[in-house]
Structure formats: structure tokens, C-alpha cells
Amino acid sequence: MIRSKISLRPIGLTSLPHRPITVKHSSPIRNQLISARSSSTKITNTQSTISSKTFFNPHRRPIIPSLRTPTSSIRNFSIPPKSFNAKYPITSVLIRLGLSSVLGIVVLTSVILFHDAFTYSERHVDRVPCNPLSLKPRLGGKKNLPILEVNLDDEEDDAKRTMKGKPRLVVIGGGWGAVALLQSLPPHAYNVTLISPQTYFAFTPLLPSACVGTVEPRSLVEPLRKLIARVRGHYLMGSAMDIDMAERLLEVEVPKDGGEGTMRCYVPYDKLVIAVGSTTNNHGVKGLEHCYQLKTVPDAQAIRRKVMTNLELASLPTTTPEERKRLLSFVICGGGPTGVEFAAELADMMAEDVLKYFPKLLANEVKVTVVQSRDHILNTYSEKISQYAEKRFARNDVDVVINARVQEVFPDKVILSIKDSKDKEAKPTSKEIEAGFVLWSTGIAMQPFTKRLVELLPNQYHSKAVEVDNYLRVQGAPQGTVYALGDAATVHINLIKHLYELWDRFDVNKDGSLDYDEWQAMVTHIKKHYPLATKYFAKMRDVFDEFDKDKDERLSLNEVAAMFLGVSKKVTSYPATAQVASQQGKYLGAMFSKLAKQHKTLEANGIEDLNDEVYYHPFEYFHLGSLAYIGNSAVFDYEGFSLAGGLLAMYAWRSIYWSEQTSMRTRMLLMLDWVKRGIFGRDLSKRDEYLISNHEGSSEE
């Protein structure tokens, strides 16, 4: 039987390798195979031949219409169509932007409605557990006053119940230092009570902007209850009046009878932090009752009303030219950052908004005067910054009177005493300035509670703040119980107190003198434990040679004592700024957090007040630079590096202050205020806003 070999290949795969199939010529199968092959040939003739390489290459594989998926159709879908995009590219982009905006608004509205559906709901609270002592506190202490040992919300949920038995941390004040401390504490470490007459924290560097309507006061405040909720703490509206350190009781004055009267009570504490800030120093000047201050939000609101009232009165045709000139004379006493920034904001408002909406006659009569007792304004900044600010003020028609002191303030004028900077022997001359508004912004002084604390403690001689050591502990108070920070405190270096201790430790060879190596070891120890003295001992060799009177390369005990006295006189404390208060608050928060981790161990061993020097380092201030706004421009000063510019510097100034806000809520409000001011201008309305009593005190700057 004759056999032949016939190759069978898949349809459309003529070039693929194949295995030959052997069949008999006489078999019926042979005829079927020949028929199948002829059919295959016909198909390949009607369609294009597909090679094996083409078939297995994904991006060149042909698509059979019957096998197309819905995905391919979606990929080809476009709004507007592709033909329209090719013909009108710019119009297509605009259409897409419009549709995207509409879609975004729809999604945002849906999210807001969804949020509102779950936010605005009725809640009913029944049978809230409450400790009887919180409703009727027991009486005690030296003055037999109510002792607030338990708060109303101590038993209301499990989270509050866990705080029972925790160390009591009482913070007085609601300024920069207090808020930084609260934000640095762990949530469940202490039973925290915050005492402040104000119910909010105010971002004080932007208060000058609030005086002229650049920003709204509500954009600068954050409720203290929101800030203290993070640590499961309690807020008590009141003012600290006295303290009993023996029994660890703080005497607090709280309102009663709807705020018409007051009463006093005790708040117990284990640790007390004093962050009450400062008040403005009057320097013995008479007539300050006719001046305005700028320390709190109510101060800014009062200034805003006064400025707008003067402008409206000056716009009346019935006002005499003499009275109009007096109403439009604004005098700022103090050439520091607060006074300079207020003068700049006021000058900007007069040039940008008053000129546009008020009679133009007022623009010619407006006079802004800054009175400074030193040679330059912004004297704590570099000389380059001071000169730039003075030139900027000269261009903006802001008068700067230097080397001048206020003698007395009257309702309609200010009396100045001006020294001749060139002739120091000459007698001061007197000058009178008409004034329809006077701002007093010169120096700081102690709050009443700080004064009371200084009276109770020995060895407290500072006239403006309570003296603390390098761990911010109040000197003279029981160890590890009372701390102070911010404007209320000043770090005092008293090396003489530790003279003999240091001498015995570093006089290694006991020869009654210190050679240079022993002196170096002592200075290294002093720098570590007294960071404030670091700059004084920066050049150790020069200091050693200065006090080595007999040039024998050794220092006697008397020479070291003279050196320590020089350190105490020359080393200045930290500036009274928000930056210092904030860093001190963070420092105490970190120190208390570390102590709280060992609370159970210390309690088990009967150790109540551990020496802070055992487990933590002294406070060290890191200066991050100084900023000031001087009228559509800003200045920056950092360790000798100075930057002064126009709009670019102003936006940098805004960015820094925006980032320092305490919450996203205030950031959003502040941004909206700046945008509104740029588009619509400042708010020039005179509103009788609710004014909080000025007796509430002030927080740290």
C-alpha cells in the first residue's frame, strides 16, 4: 500500500512548525484531509496572512471585531470628542476645566451635605454621673475657702475616670507658654487644670493687623477648651491671687452671680506652672489713662473703634479744621516691634483705603508719629534693619522722633522731652504734639500675681519678673513644685552661690588655685549647666587672661569670684517674646513627659519631688530670628544676617506667621482674611463688638 505524508497546519498559521501526519493514499481519510486543506487555502486567500511573529506581538496583534471588549470602547470615549479636540484645542481645554470645576463643586457639596447629615443630630444625655464633692466642695486651707478637689466632669466617662490619681498639674495663663506646654504633654500623663480669665488663646503678633481691619479678631483666637481637650484637662475661668506653698493650694478668684461679683476658692496642685505674662510698663508717666494699649484682643477691638470714630468725626462738615487736625494725629509711644507694626498698618490703611472711600482732604491731614527713646526704632534688630525701617517710614510720611521720652499725656496732646544726640551735655528740649489717639507700647511690668509671688519668696530682687533657674524652677520655692516661663520669668545666673562647690570640684591638685586646664574643665561644666553664660565664655583664653591679674597662669579664689560677679552683671536674660515663651513651654512639656513615665516607680519608692537635674538637661534657647512688618514690606534679622525687602519679604512674613497658627481653623480664617483684604480692601465699619473686660490680664507676647 502506498503511503504519503500530508502536513496539517492550523488555519491562519501557515508558518508555524508542524508535525507531519502519515496516512494511506487509499484511505478515505486522505480525501477528507485534501478537502480540508483546500478549504484552508481559500480562507487564507480571502484574509491577509498572519505570521507567527505578528500574532504573538501584543501591540501588533489584530483585533477581531467580534471579540472587542467594552474597555476598548471606554478608552476611545472622550469629552469633547477627539475630532473636536484636534480642531479646537484651546476650547477643549476650557470645556474640560469647566466640567471639572462643576464636578468638583458637586462632589464637595455632596461631602458637606453628607457631613451635615451626621453632624446636626439631636442628642439626649441622661443620668450623668457626678461626684458630690464637685457640687459642694469642702472648705479648708488657711482662709477656709472651698477646695476644688474634684471637677464636674471627672466621672462622666471612662477617659476622664482614668485621670483620677494622676499628678495634678495646674497652669496659670493661656498665652504662648501655656499653649506650647499643653501641646507638648502626652494625653494621659497628668490631671491638668488650666486657669485663665480669658477663654481663648490669641495670636498676639498679628494684633496690629486686627486694629485696622486687615484681619478679623476671630481669626487670631483659639478656644482654650479645644486646646486642653487633647490632654483630657479642665479649664477654669478665673485669676490667680495668692498661693500657699506649704499646703500646695492656689487661691483663685472666680466670677459669680452671672459675672457681677467674685468669690475665691483653692485649687490644689502637685506641680504649678506660672505663665501669666506681663503688663505694660508705665515708667512713672502721668496721664496714661488717656492711652490705649495693645496686648489683648479687646485692646485691638477698642483701638479699631477709636480709629474709625476719629475718621468719621473728621469727615463731618461741622468739625472745625483745628479739631480735624487733632483727630487725625496718631501718636505711638514706643519704637519696638509692636509700635512699629501698628504704625505701618495704620499708614497702609490711610494710604490704601481712607484715600479711596473718605474725603481726600483727610489724607492731607493724617499724621502718624512714632516716639522712640533710643537712637533708632527696632533697636533690638541690626542697625541695617533699623535704618531701612526709618527710610521706609519716611517714604510713607510716618514721623519718627528719636531720643525722646514722654513726660505727660493729656486728652488732646502729648508732652515730650527730647535729647540732642550730638550734644549730650545739652539740656533736653520740650515738645508738644497734638493727639487724637495715643498708643502706649513701652516695656513690660509684672502682673499682680507675679508681684505677690515675689513678695512671698526670699532672694527675689528683679523688678519686672520672677527669677527662675536654668530649669525654669522658681527660686525660693519648694524643689520641683513651682515653675515660671514667658514674660513672667527671667532666668537668673548666680554662680557666686555655687563658687565653693565648683572650686572644690575642679581644684584637682588642691593647691588653692586653678591652672588653665582646670579652668577649662570648670568652664565646660558651667556651659553645660548654665547655657545662658555660653556666649560670655565663648573665648575662654581671653576671659582667663582678663582675670589673671598677676599673669602667673593661675586663677585664685578671689579672681574666680570677681569673674562670677562679672558674669552675673553682663549676661542678660532671654527677651520677652512669644518665641522664648513657646520654647520654654515645649521644654517643660518634654521634661514633665519624661518624669511621668517614671511616676509609678517614684510613687512606689516614696519619692514625691525628684530633682530635675537628675533626669533632664537645663533649658537652652535657640533664636530663630526676628520679624517685623513695616508697610507692604517686612524685615528679618537673625544672628547678624539681615533681610529687608518689599512684597516678597512681606509674603515670607505672612507665610511664617500662617504656619505658626495653633490650628487649621485659624489658618483657613487667616488666609481668607488676607484674600478678602486683597480683593475687597479692609473692613472700614465701626462695630460695637462685645468687649471682654480689660481686667482679664494679658498673655505672653
Secondary structure by P-SEA (a helix, b strand, c coil): cbbbbbbbbcccccccbbbbbbbbcccaaaaaaaaaaaaaaaaaaacccccccccccccccccccccccaaaaaaacccccaaaaaacaaaaaaaaaaaaaaaaaaaaaaaaaaaaaacbbbbbbccccccccccbbbbbcccccccccccccccccaaaaaaccccbbbbccccaaaaaaaaaccccccbbbbbccccccccccaaaaaaccccccccccccccccccccccccccccccccccccbbbbbbbbcccccccbbbbbbbcbbbbccccccccccccccccccccccaaaaaaaaaaaaaaaaaaacccccaaaaaaaabbbbccccaaaaaaaaaaaaaaaccccccccccccccbbbbbbbccccccccccaaaaaaaaaaaaaacbbbbcccccccccccbbbbbbbccccccccbbbbbbbbcbbbbbcbbbbcaaaaaaaaaccccccccbbbbccccccccccccccccccccbbbbbccccaaaaaaaaccccccccccaaaaaaaaaaaaaaccccccccccaaaaaaaacccccccccaaaaaaaaaaaaaccccccccaaaaaaaaaaaaaaaaaaaaaaaaaaaacccccccccccccbbbbbcbbbbbccccbbbbcccbbbbbcaaaaaaaaaaaaaacccaaaaaaaaaaaaaaaacccccccccccccccccccccc
